[in-house]
Structures are given as C-alpha cells and as structure tokens.
C-alpha cells in the first residue's frame, strides 16, 4: 500500500516539476527525477523500519 502511495506522490512531484519549470533542460529533469527517487527510497526504508519495530513489539513483552 505504501509503495503505491509513494510512487503516486513521486509521479505527481515529477509532473509538477515539469509544469513548473518547462524551460528546464532534459539533464535537469533527469537530476530531479533521480533525486526524488533516492528521497523516496530513503522514505520507504524508514517506513519499513518503523513498521517492523511496531509490529515486533508485543504488549506482553517485558523489558
């Protein structure tokens, strides 16, 4: 579910970039798309770590 949401947000941001900066060169378009991809990969890793931590805890664990 999170992958679809993240992908959709990434796509919207890339489209907004292209409409907001139509004079950007193809190189700049690629740089922004790669930057956003890396950013969303990091976000996905953080989400998976958070979900793994919250799922591994049990209310019966005593620490």
CHARMM-style PDB file with segment names, atoms N, HN, CA, C and O in Angstrom:
ATOM      1  N   UNK     1       0.831  -1.195   0.000  1.00  0.00      PROA
ATOM      2  CA  UNK     1       0.000   0.000   0.000  1.00  0.00      PROA
ATOM      3  C   UNK     1       0.875   1.258   0.000  1.00  0.00      PROA
ATOM      4  O   UNK     1       0.644   2.189  -0.771  1.00  0.00      PROA
ATOM      5  N   UNK     2       1.897   1.268   0.890  1.00  0.00      PROA
ATOM      6  HN  UNK     2       2.085   0.512   1.517  1.00  0.00      PROA
ATOM      7  CA  UNK     2       2.770   2.436   0.967  1.00  0.00      PROA
ATOM      8  C   UNK     2       3.545   2.642  -0.329  1.00  0.00      PROA
ATOM      9  O   UNK     2       3.827   3.777  -0.712  1.00  0.00      PROA
ATOM     10  N   UNK     3       3.891   1.543  -1.008  1.00  0.00      PROA
ATOM     11  HN  UNK     3       3.662   0.620  -0.697  1.00  0.00      PROA
ATOM     12  CA  UNK     3       4.635   1.669  -2.263  1.00  0.00      PROA
ATOM     13  C   UNK     3       3.804   2.399  -3.315  1.00  0.00      PROA
ATOM     14  O   UNK     3       4.327   3.237  -4.049  1.00  0.00      PROA
ATOM     15  N   UNK     4       2.531   2.086  -3.388  1.00  0.00      PROA
ATOM     16  HN  UNK     4       2.106   1.405  -2.791  1.00  0.00      PROA
ATOM     17  CA  UNK     4       1.668   2.745  -4.364  1.00  0.00      PROA
ATOM     18  C   UNK     4       1.495   4.214  -4.038  1.00  0.00      PROA
ATOM     19  O   UNK     4       1.506   5.059  -4.932  1.00  0.00      PROA
ATOM     20  N   UNK     5       1.334   4.521  -2.760  1.00  0.00      PROA
ATOM     21  HN  UNK     5       1.325   3.834  -2.034  1.00  0.00      PROA
ATOM     22  CA  UNK     5       1.184   5.917  -2.339  1.00  0.00      PROA
ATOM     23  C   UNK     5       2.468   6.686  -2.624  1.00  0.00      PROA
ATOM     24  O   UNK     5       2.422   7.790  -3.167  1.00  0.00      PROA
ATOM     25  N   UNK     6       3.613   6.110  -2.262  1.00  0.00      PROA
ATOM     26  HN  UNK     6       3.650   5.213  -1.822  1.00  0.00      PROA
ATOM     27  CA  UNK     6       4.888   6.772  -2.504  1.00  0.00      PROA
ATOM     28  C   UNK     6       5.126   6.979  -3.990  1.00  0.00      PROA
ATOM     29  O   UNK     6       5.585   8.044  -4.404  1.00  0.00      PROA
ATOM     30  N   UNK     7       4.820   5.977  -4.788  1.00  0.00      PROA
ATOM     31  HN  UNK     7       4.447   5.112  -4.452  1.00  0.00      PROA
ATOM     32  CA  UNK     7       5.018   6.096  -6.227  1.00  0.00      PROA
ATOM     33  C   UNK     7       4.130   7.198  -6.806  1.00  0.00      PROA
ATOM     34  O   UNK     7       4.567   7.975  -7.655  1.00  0.00      PROA
ATOM     35  N   UNK     8       2.890   7.258  -6.345  1.00  0.00      PROA
ATOM     36  HN  UNK     8       2.535   6.627  -5.655  1.00  0.00      PROA
ATOM     37  CA  UNK     8       1.961   8.280  -6.826  1.00  0.00      PROA
ATOM     38  C   UNK     8       2.448   9.676  -6.451  1.00  0.00      PROA
ATOM     39  O   UNK     8       2.397  10.593  -7.270  1.00  0.00      PROA
ATOM     40  N   UNK     9       2.918   9.839  -5.221  1.00  0.00      PROA
ATOM     41  HN  UNK     9       2.959   9.093  -4.555  1.00  0.00      PROA
ATOM     42  CA  UNK     9       3.441  11.139  -4.791  1.00  0.00      PROA
ATOM     43  C   UNK     9       4.668  11.507  -5.622  1.00  0.00      PROA
ATOM     44  O   UNK     9       4.817  12.655  -6.042  1.00  0.00      PROA
ATOM     45  N   UNK    10       5.550  10.528  -5.858  1.00  0.00      PROA
ATOM     46  HN  UNK    10       5.429   9.596  -5.517  1.00  0.00      PROA
ATOM     47  CA  UNK    10       6.738  10.777  -6.679  1.00  0.00      PROA
ATOM     48  C   UNK    10       6.328  11.233  -8.082  1.00  0.00      PROA
ATOM     49  O   UNK    10       6.877  12.199  -8.610  1.00  0.00      PROA
ATOM     50  N   UNK    11       5.376  10.544  -8.672  1.00  0.00      PROA
ATOM     51  HN  UNK    11       4.930   9.759  -8.243  1.00  0.00      PROA
ATOM     52  CA  UNK    11       4.912  10.882 -10.017  1.00  0.00      PROA
ATOM     53  C   UNK    11       4.321  12.287 -10.061  1.00  0.00      PROA
ATOM     54  O   UNK    11       4.600  13.052 -10.985  1.00  0.00      PROA
ATOM     55  N   UNK    12       3.513  12.626  -9.075  1.00  0.00      PROA
ATOM     56  HN  UNK    12       3.287  12.006  -8.325  1.00  0.00      PROA
ATOM     57  CA  UNK    12       2.913  13.967  -9.027  1.00  0.00      PROA
ATOM     58  C   UNK    12       4.006  15.028  -8.911  1.00  0.00      PROA
ATOM     59  O   UNK    12       3.935  16.065  -9.571  1.00  0.00      PROA
ATOM     60  N   UNK    13       5.014  14.778  -8.079  1.00  0.00      PROA
ATOM     61  HN  UNK    13       5.073  13.936  -7.542  1.00  0.00      PROA
ATOM     62  CA  UNK    13       6.099  15.744  -7.934  1.00  0.00      PROA
ATOM     63  C   UNK    13       6.898  15.910  -9.228  1.00  0.00      PROA
ATOM     64  O   UNK    13       7.301  17.022  -9.569  1.00  0.00      PROA
ATOM     65  N   UNK    14       7.126  14.821  -9.940  1.00  0.00      PROA
ATOM     66  HN  UNK    14       6.798  13.918  -9.662  1.00  0.00      PROA
ATOM     67  CA  UNK    14       7.842  14.915 -11.221  1.00  0.00      PROA
ATOM     68  C   UNK    14       6.998  15.696 -12.236  1.00  0.00      PROA
ATOM     69  O   UNK    14       7.533  16.522 -12.976  1.00  0.00      PROA
ATOM     70  N   UNK    15       5.710  15.449 -12.275  1.00  0.00      PROA
ATOM     71  HN  UNK    15       5.275  14.778 -11.674  1.00  0.00      PROA
ATOM     72  CA  UNK    15       4.835  16.181 -13.195  1.00  0.00      PROA
ATOM     73  C   UNK    15       4.794  17.666 -12.832  1.00  0.00      PROA
ATOM     74  O   UNK    15       4.870  18.527 -13.707  1.00  0.00      PROA
ATOM     75  N   UNK    16       4.673  17.956 -11.541  1.00  0.00      PROA
ATOM     76  HN  UNK    16       4.612  17.256 -10.829  1.00  0.00      PROA
ATOM     77  CA  UNK    16       4.685  19.360 -11.108  1.00  0.00      PROA
ATOM     78  C   UNK    16       5.991  20.041 -11.481  1.00  0.00      PROA
ATOM     79  O   UNK    16       5.991  21.191 -11.919  1.00  0.00      PROA
ATOM     80  N   UNK    17       7.107  19.337 -11.312  1.00  0.00      PROA
ATOM     81  HN  UNK    17       7.107  18.402 -10.956  1.00  0.00      PROA
ATOM     82  CA  UNK    17       8.403  19.891 -11.704  1.00  0.00      PROA
ATOM     83  C   UNK    17       8.392  20.250 -13.194  1.00  0.00      PROA
ATOM     84  O   UNK    17       8.841  21.330 -13.578  1.00  0.00      PROA
ATOM     85  N   UNK    18       7.882  19.350 -14.021  1.00  0.00      PROA
ATOM     86  HN  UNK    18       7.517  18.473 -13.709  1.00  0.00      PROA
ATOM     87  CA  UNK    18       7.890  19.592 -15.464  1.00  0.00      PROA
ATOM     88  C   UNK    18       6.964  20.742 -15.866  1.00  0.00      PROA
ATOM     89  O   UNK    18       7.262  21.461 -16.820  1.00  0.00      PROA
ATOM     90  N   UNK    19       5.864  20.924 -15.168  1.00  0.00      PROA
ATOM     91  HN  UNK    19       5.622  20.340 -14.393  1.00  0.00      PROA
ATOM     92  CA  UNK    19       4.973  22.037 -15.495  1.00  0.00      PROA
ATOM     93  C   UNK    19       5.449  23.347 -14.873  1.00  0.00      PROA
ATOM     94  O   UNK    19       5.253  24.417 -15.449  1.00  0.00      PROA
ATOM     95  N   UNK    20       6.066  23.264 -13.712  1.00  0.00      PROA
ATOM     96  HN  UNK    20       6.224  22.394 -13.244  1.00  0.00      PROA
ATOM     97  CA  UNK    20       6.540  24.474 -13.033  1.00  0.00      PROA
ATOM     98  C   UNK    20       7.793  25.037 -13.699  1.00  0.00      PROA
ATOM     99  O   UNK    20       7.984  26.253 -13.737  1.00  0.00      PROA
ATOM    100  N   UNK    21       8.637  24.167 -14.219  1.00  0.00      PROA
ATOM    101  HN  UNK    21       8.481  23.179 -14.188  1.00  0.00      PROA
ATOM    102  CA  UNK    21       9.879  24.582 -14.858  1.00  0.00      PROA
ATOM    103  C   UNK    21       9.966  24.008 -16.279  1.00  0.00      PROA
ATOM    104  O   UNK    21      10.781  23.124 -16.539  1.00  0.00      PROA
ATOM    105  N   UNK    22       9.136  24.503 -17.189  1.00  0.00      PROA
ATOM    106  HN  UNK    22       8.474  25.221 -16.977  1.00  0.00      PROA
ATOM    107  CA  UNK    22       9.144  23.953 -18.550  1.00  0.00      PROA
ATOM    108  C   UNK    22      10.434  24.270 -19.305  1.00  0.00      PROA
ATOM    109  O   UNK    22      10.762  23.589 -20.277  1.00  0.00      PROA
ATOM    110  N   UNK    23      11.162  25.284 -18.875  1.00  0.00      PROA
ATOM    111  HN  UNK    23      10.896  25.837 -18.086  1.00  0.00      PROA
ATOM    112  CA  UNK    23      12.398  25.659 -19.552  1.00  0.00      PROA
ATOM    113  C   UNK    23      13.593  24.822 -19.080  1.00  0.00      PROA
ATOM    114  O   UNK    23      14.704  24.998 -19.580  1.00  0.00      PROA
ATOM    115  N   UNK    24      13.378  23.929 -18.139  1.00  0.00      PROA
ATOM    116  HN  UNK    24      12.476  23.786 -17.733  1.00  0.00      PROA
ATOM    117  CA  UNK    24      14.464  23.078 -17.637  1.00  0.00      PROA
ATOM    118  C   UNK    24      14.975  22.168 -18.750  1.00  0.00      PROA
ATOM    119  O   UNK    24      14.219  21.699 -19.600  1.00  0.00      PROA
ATOM    120  N   UNK    25      16.282  21.939 -18.714  1.00  0.00      PROA
ATOM    121  HN  UNK    25      16.897  22.320 -18.024  1.00  0.00      PROA
ATOM    122  CA  UNK    25      16.897  21.062 -19.714  1.00  0.00      PROA
ATOM    123  C   UNK    25      16.574  19.602 -19.384  1.00  0.00      PROA
ATOM    124  O   UNK    25      16.207  19.295 -18.250  1.00  0.00      PROA
ATOM    125  N   UNK    26      16.704  18.712 -20.350  1.00  0.00      PROA
ATOM    126  HN  UNK    26      17.002  18.962 -21.271  1.00  0.00      PROA
ATOM    127  CA  UNK    26      16.492  17.289 -20.059  1.00  0.00      PROA
ATOM    128  C   UNK    26      17.427  16.782 -18.954  1.00  0.00      PROA
ATOM    129  O   UNK    26      17.041  15.926 -18.158  1.00  0.00      PROA
ATOM    130  N   UNK    27      18.637  17.305 -18.906  1.00  0.00      PROA
ATOM    131  HN  UNK    27      18.950  18.000 -19.552  1.00  0.00      PROA
ATOM    132  CA  UNK    27      19.572  16.915 -17.847  1.00  0.00      PROA
ATOM    133  C   UNK    27      19.016  17.281 -16.471  1.00  0.00      PROA
ATOM    134  O   UNK    27      19.076  16.479 -15.539  1.00  0.00      PROA
ATOM    135  N   UNK    28      18.481  18.485 -16.348  1.00  0.00      PROA
ATOM    136  HN  UNK    28      18.433  19.137 -17.105  1.00  0.00      PROA
ATOM    137  CA  UNK    28      17.886  18.906 -15.076  1.00  0.00      PROA
ATOM    138  C   UNK    28      16.676  18.043 -14.718  1.00  0.00      PROA
ATOM    139  O   UNK    28      16.469  17.717 -13.549  1.00  0.00      PROA
ATOM    140  N   UNK    29      15.885  17.676 -15.712  1.00  0.00      PROA
ATOM    141  HN  UNK    29      16.052  17.941 -16.661  1.00  0.00      PROA
ATOM    142  CA  UNK    29      14.737  16.793 -15.470  1.00  0.00      PROA
ATOM    143  C   UNK    29      15.197  15.446 -14.896  1.00  0.00      PROA
ATOM    144  O   UNK    29      14.604  14.923 -13.952  1.00  0.00      PROA
ATOM    145  N   UNK    30      16.260  14.901 -15.482  1.00  0.00      PROA
ATOM    146  HN  UNK    30      16.742  15.326 -16.249  1.00  0.00      PROA
ATOM    147  CA  UNK    30      16.778  13.616 -15.012  1.00  0.00      PROA
ATOM    148  C   UNK    30      17.333  13.749 -13.599  1.00  0.00      PROA
ATOM    149  O   UNK    30      17.093  12.882 -12.758  1.00  0.00      PROA
ATOM    150  N   UNK    31      18.066  14.815 -13.329  1.00  0.00      PROA
ATOM    151  HN  UNK    31      18.261  15.519 -14.012  1.00  0.00      PROA
ATOM    152  CA  UNK    31      18.648  15.027 -11.992  1.00  0.00      PROA
ATOM    153  C   UNK    31      17.546  15.112 -10.942  1.00  0.00      PROA
ATOM    154  O   UNK    31      17.662  14.497  -9.882  1.00  0.00      PROA
ATOM    155  N   UNK    32      16.492  15.853 -11.213  1.00  0.00      PROA
ATOM    156  HN  UNK    32      16.398  16.352 -12.074  1.00  0.00      PROA
ATOM    157  CA  UNK    32      15.389  15.987 -10.256  1.00  0.00      PROA
ATOM    158  C   UNK    32      14.682  14.648 -10.059  1.00  0.00      PROA
ATOM    159  O   UNK    32      14.352  14.288  -8.930  1.00  0.00      PROA
ATOM    160  N   UNK    33      14.449  13.915 -11.131  1.00  0.00      PROA
ATOM    161  HN  UNK    33      14.718  14.208 -12.049  1.00  0.00      PROA
ATOM    162  CA  UNK    33      13.781  12.612 -11.013  1.00  0.00      PROA
ATOM    163  C   UNK    33      14.628  11.638 -10.200  1.00  0.00      PROA
ATOM    164  O   UNK    33      14.100  10.891  -9.376  1.00  0.00      PROA
ATOM    165  N   UNK    34      15.943  11.643 -10.429  1.00  0.00      PROA
ATOM    166  HN  UNK    34      16.372  12.250 -11.098  1.00  0.00      PROA
ATOM    167  CA  UNK    34      16.832  10.760  -9.659  1.00  0.00      PROA
ATOM    168  C   UNK    34      16.853  11.176  -8.187  1.00  0.00      PROA
ATOM    169  O   UNK    34      16.789  10.326  -7.300  1.00  0.00      PROA
ATOM    170  N   UNK    35      16.940  12.474  -7.930  1.00  0.00      PROA
ATOM    171  HN  UNK    35      16.992  13.165  -8.651  1.00  0.00      PROA
ATOM    172  CA  UNK    35      16.923  12.967  -6.545  1.00  0.00      PROA
ATOM    173  C   UNK    35      15.637  12.556  -5.837  1.00  0.00      PROA
ATOM    174  O   UNK    35      15.678  12.085  -4.700  1.00  0.00      PROA
ATOM    175  N   UNK    36      14.500  12.732  -6.500  1.00  0.00      PROA
ATOM    176  HN  UNK    36      14.467  13.114  -7.423  1.00  0.00      PROA
ATOM    177  CA  UNK    36      13.228  12.337  -5.887  1.00  0.00      PROA
ATOM    178  C   UNK    36      13.160  10.825  -5.675  1.00  0.00      PROA
ATOM    179  O   UNK    36      12.615  10.366  -4.672  1.00  0.00      PROA
ATOM    180  N   UNK    37      13.704  10.057  -6.601  1.00  0.00      PROA
ATOM    181  HN  UNK    37      14.147  10.431  -7.416  1.00  0.00      PROA
ATOM    182  CA  UNK    37      13.717   8.600  -6.444  1.00  0.00      PROA
ATOM    183  C   UNK    37      14.522   8.191  -5.222  1.00  0.00      PROA
ATOM    184  O   UNK    37      14.078   7.362  -4.428  1.00  0.00      PROA
ATOM    185  N   UNK    38      15.708   8.774  -5.070  1.00  0.00      PROA
ATOM    186  HN  UNK    38      16.069   9.448  -5.715  1.00  0.00      PROA
ATOM    187  CA  UNK    38      16.547   8.459  -3.908  1.00  0.00      PROA
ATOM    188  C   UNK    38      15.845   8.878  -2.624  1.00  0.00      PROA
ATOM    189  O   UNK    38      15.866   8.145  -1.635  1.00  0.00      PROA
ATOM    190  N   UNK    39      15.227  10.045  -2.636  1.00  0.00      PROA
ATOM    191  HN  UNK    39      15.210  10.641  -3.439  1.00  0.00      PROA
ATOM    192  CA  UNK    39      14.493  10.522  -1.463  1.00  0.00      PROA
ATOM    193  C   UNK    39      13.375   9.552  -1.074  1.00  0.00      PROA
ATOM    194  O   UNK    39      13.188   9.258   0.106  1.00  0.00      PROA
ATOM    195  N   UNK    40      12.637   9.060  -2.064  1.00  0.00      PROA
ATOM    196  HN  UNK    40      12.789   9.299  -3.023  1.00  0.00      PROA
ATOM    197  CA  UNK    40      11.540   8.149  -1.766  1.00  0.00      PROA
ATOM    198  C   UNK    40      12.022   6.747  -1.399  1.00  0.00      PROA
ATOM    199  O   UNK    40      11.324   6.026  -0.687  1.00  0.00      PROA
ATOM    200  N   UNK    41      13.195   6.353  -1.869  1.00  0.00      PROA
ATOM    201  HN  UNK    41      13.763   6.938  -2.447  1.00  0.00      PROA
ATOM    202  CA  UNK    41      13.783   5.088  -1.414  1.00  0.00      PROA
ATOM    203  C   UNK    41      14.128   5.189   0.064  1.00  0.00      PROA
ATOM    204  O   UNK    41      13.880   4.256   0.828  1.00  0.00      PROA
ATOM    205  N   UNK    42      14.701   6.319   0.469  1.00  0.00      PROA
ATOM    206  HN  UNK    42      14.903   7.077  -0.152  1.00  0.00      PROA
ATOM    207  CA  UNK    42      15.032   6.536   1.885  1.00  0.00      PROA
ATOM    208  C   UNK    42      13.764   6.550   2.726  1.00  0.00      PROA
ATOM    209  O   UNK    42      13.724   5.953   3.802  1.00  0.00      PROA
ATOM    210  N   UNK    43      12.735   7.223   2.244  1.00  0.00      PROA
ATOM    211  HN  UNK    43      12.768   7.708   1.370  1.00  0.00      PROA
ATOM    212  CA  UNK    43      11.453   7.263   2.973  1.00  0.00      PROA
ATOM    213  C   UNK    43      10.877   5.861   3.107  1.00  0.00      PROA
ATOM    214  O   UNK    43      10.364   5.496   4.164  1.00  0.00      PROA
ATOM    215  N   UNK    44      10.960   5.070   2.033  1.00  0.00      PROA
ATOM    216  HN  UNK    44      11.377   5.366   1.174  1.00  0.00      PROA
ATOM    217  CA  UNK    44      10.443   3.696   2.082  1.00  0.00      PROA
ATOM    218  C   UNK    44      11.218   2.849   3.093  1.00  0.00      PROA
ATOM    219  O   UNK    44      10.625   2.049   3.816  1.00  0.00      PROA
ATOM    220  N   UNK    45      12.542   3.023   3.145  1.00  0.00      PROA
ATOM    221  HN  UNK    45      13.024   3.673   2.557  1.00  0.00      PROA
ATOM    222  CA  UNK    45      13.343   2.286   4.133  1.00  0.00      PROA
ATOM    223  C   UNK    45      12.963   2.675   5.553  1.00  0.00      PROA
ATOM    224  O   UNK    45      12.846   1.818   6.428  1.00  0.00      PROA
ATOM    225  N   UNK    46      12.773   3.960   5.778  1.00  0.00      PROA
ATOM    226  HN  UNK    46      12.869   4.656   5.067  1.00  0.00      PROA
ATOM    227  CA  UNK    46      12.375   4.420   7.110  1.00  0.00      PROA
ATOM    228  C   UNK    46      10.988   3.894   7.490  1.00  0.00      PROA
ATOM    229  O   UNK    46      10.753   3.510   8.636  1.00  0.00      PROA
ATOM    230  N   UNK    47      10.081   3.881   6.523  1.00  0.00      PROA
ATOM    231  HN  UNK    47      10.272   4.192   5.592  1.00  0.00      PROA
ATOM    232  CA  UNK    47       8.747   3.346   6.796  1.00  0.00      PROA
ATOM    233  C   UNK    47       8.807   1.868   7.138  1.00  0.00      PROA
ATOM    234  O   UNK    47       8.126   1.417   8.059  1.00  0.00      PROA
ATOM    235  N   UNK    48       9.611   1.114   6.412  1.00  0.00      PROA
ATOM    236  HN  UNK    48      10.164   1.481   5.664  1.00  0.00      PROA
ATOM    237  CA  UNK    48       9.688  -0.324   6.673  1.00  0.00      PROA
ATOM    238  C   UNK    48      10.336  -0.592   8.027  1.00  0.00      PROA
ATOM    239  O   UNK    48       9.925  -1.508   8.739  1.00  0.00      PROA
ATOM    240  N   UNK    49      11.340   0.193   8.385  1.00  0.00      PROA
ATOM    241  HN  UNK    49      11.675   0.937   7.807  1.00  0.00      PROA
ATOM    242  CA  UNK    49      11.954   0.015   9.716  1.00  0.00      PROA
ATOM    243  C   UNK    49      10.965   0.342  10.822  1.00  0.00      PROA
ATOM    244  O   UNK    49      10.893  -0.368  11.825  1.00  0.00      PROA
ATOM    245  N   UNK    50      10.201   1.419  10.641  1.00  0.00      PROA
ATOM    246  HN  UNK    50      10.260   1.995   9.826  1.00  0.00      PROA
ATOM    247  CA  UNK    50       9.220   1.800  11.650  1.00  0.00      PROA
ATOM    248  C   UNK    50       8.146   0.726  11.773  1.00  0.00      PROA
ATOM    249  O   UNK    50       7.754   0.362  12.881  1.00  0.00      PROA
ATOM    250  N   UNK    51       7.669   0.218  10.639  1.00  0.00      PROA
ATOM    251  HN  UNK    51       7.987   0.514   9.738  1.00  0.00      PROA
ATOM    252  CA  UNK    51       6.628  -0.814  10.685  1.00  0.00      PROA
ATOM    253  C   UNK    51       7.156  -2.102  11.304  1.00  0.00      PROA
ATOM    254  O   UNK    51       6.434  -2.768  12.046  1.00  0.00      PROA
ATOM    255  N   UNK    52       8.398  -2.463  11.014  1.00  0.00      PROA
ATOM    256  HN  UNK    52       8.985  -1.923  10.412  1.00  0.00      PROA
ATOM    257  CA  UNK    52       8.983  -3.665  11.603  1.00  0.00      PROA
ATOM    258  C   UNK    52       9.128  -3.523  13.107  1.00  0.00      PROA
ATOM    259  O   UNK    52       8.881  -4.477  13.845  1.00  0.00      PROA
ATOM    260  N   UNK    53       9.522  -2.351  13.569  1.00  0.00      PROA
ATOM    261  HN  UNK    53       9.722  -1.576  12.970  1.00  0.00      PROA
ATOM    262  CA  UNK    53       9.652  -2.126  15.010  1.00  0.00      PROA
ATOM    263  C   UNK    53       8.295  -2.187  15.696  1.00  0.00      PROA
ATOM    264  O   UNK    53       8.154  -2.809  16.749  1.00  0.00      PROA
ATOM    265  N   UNK    54       7.294  -1.540  15.099  1.00  0.00      PROA
ATOM    266  HN  UNK    54       7.409  -1.035  14.243  1.00  0.00      PROA
ATOM    267  CA  UNK    54       5.987  -1.510  15.744  1.00  0.00      PROA
ATOM    268  C   UNK    54       5.300  -2.867  15.691  1.00  0.00      PROA
ATOM    269  O   UNK    54       4.527  -3.196  16.590  1.00  0.00      PROA
ATOM    270  N   UNK    55       5.564  -3.660  14.660  1.00  0.00      PROA
ATOM    271  HN  UNK    55       6.193  -3.393  13.929  1.00  0.00      PROA
ATOM    272  CA  UNK    55       4.948  -4.981  14.559  1.00  0.00      PROA
ATOM    273  C   UNK    55       5.637  -6.004  15.452  1.00  0.00      PROA
ATOM    274  O   UNK    55       5.007  -6.973  15.875  1.00  0.00      PROA
ATOM    275  N   UNK    56       6.907  -5.807  15.743  1.00  0.00      PROA
ATOM    276  HN  UNK    56       7.419  -5.020  15.399  1.00  0.00      PROA
ATOM    277  CA  UNK    56       7.634  -6.792  16.536  1.00  0.00      PROA
ATOM    278  C   UNK    56       7.360  -6.656  18.028  1.00  0.00      PROA
ATOM    279  O   UNK    56       7.640  -7.572  18.801  1.00  0.00      PROA
ATOM    280  N   UNK    57       6.828  -5.545  18.419  1.00  0.00      PROA
ATOM    281  HN  UNK    57       6.601  -4.801  17.790  1.00  0.00      PROA
ATOM    282  CA  UNK    57       6.538  -5.343  19.844  1.00  0.00      PROA
ATOM    283  C   UNK    57       5.207  -6.008  20.207  1.00  0.00      PROA
ATOM    284  O   UNK    57       4.228  -5.961  19.462  1.00  0.00      PROA
ATOM    285  N   UNK    58       5.223  -6.606  21.346  1.00  0.00      PROA
ATOM    286  HN  UNK    58       6.018  -6.644  21.951  1.00  0.00      PROA
ATOM    287  CA  UNK    58       4.005  -7.223  21.856  1.00  0.00      PROA
ATOM    288  C   UNK    58       3.665  -6.576  23.169  1.00  0.00      PROA
ATOM    289  O   UNK    58       4.555  -6.153  23.906  1.00  0.00      PROA
ATOM    290  N   UNK    59       2.400  -6.493  23.471  1.00  0.00      PROA
ATOM    291  HN  UNK    59       1.676  -6.837  22.873  1.00  0.00      PROA
ATOM    292  CA  UNK    59       2.027  -5.875  24.739  1.00  0.00      PROA
ATOM    293  C   UNK    59       2.352  -6.801  25.910  1.00  0.00      PROA
ATOM    294  O   UNK    59       2.238  -6.393  27.066  1.00  0.00      PROA
ATOM    295  N   UNK    60       2.752  -8.028  25.630  1.00  0.00      PROA
ATOM    296  HN  UNK    60       2.845  -8.359  24.691  1.00  0.00      PROA
ATOM    297  CA  UNK    60       3.110  -8.955  26.678  1.00  0.00      PROA
ATOM    298  C   UNK    60       4.609  -9.004  26.936  1.00  0.00      PROA
ATOM    299  O   UNK    60       5.059  -9.640  27.889  1.00  0.00      PROA
ATOM    300  N   UNK    61       5.393  -8.323  26.076  1.00  0.00      PROA
ATOM    301  HN  UNK    61       5.027  -7.806  25.302  1.00  0.00      PROA
ATOM    302  CA  UNK    61       6.842  -8.285  26.292  1.00  0.00      PROA
ATOM    303  C   UNK    61       7.160  -7.428  27.511  1.00  0.00      PROA
ATOM    304  O   UNK    61       6.584  -6.359  27.715  1.00  0.00      PROA
ATOM    305  N   UNK    62       8.084  -7.926  28.306  1.00  0.00      PROA
ATOM    306  HN  UNK    62       8.552  -8.795  28.140  1.00  0.00      PROA
ATOM    307  CA  UNK    62       8.524  -7.145  29.460  1.00  0.00      PROA
ATOM    308  C   UNK    62       9.981  -6.797  29.261  1.00  0.00      PROA
ATOM    309  O   UNK    62      10.834  -7.668  29.094  1.00  0.00      PROA
ATOM    310  N   UNK    63      10.246  -5.509  29.282  1.00  0.00      PROA
ATOM    311  HN  UNK    63       9.552  -4.801  29.418  1.00  0.00      PROA
ATOM    312  CA  UNK    63      11.622  -5.045  29.101  1.00  0.00      PROA
ATOM    313  C   UNK    63      12.011  -4.108  30.190  1.00  0.00      PROA
ATOM    314  OT1 UNK    63      13.137  -3.613  30.205  1.00  0.00      PROA
TER     315      UNK     63
END
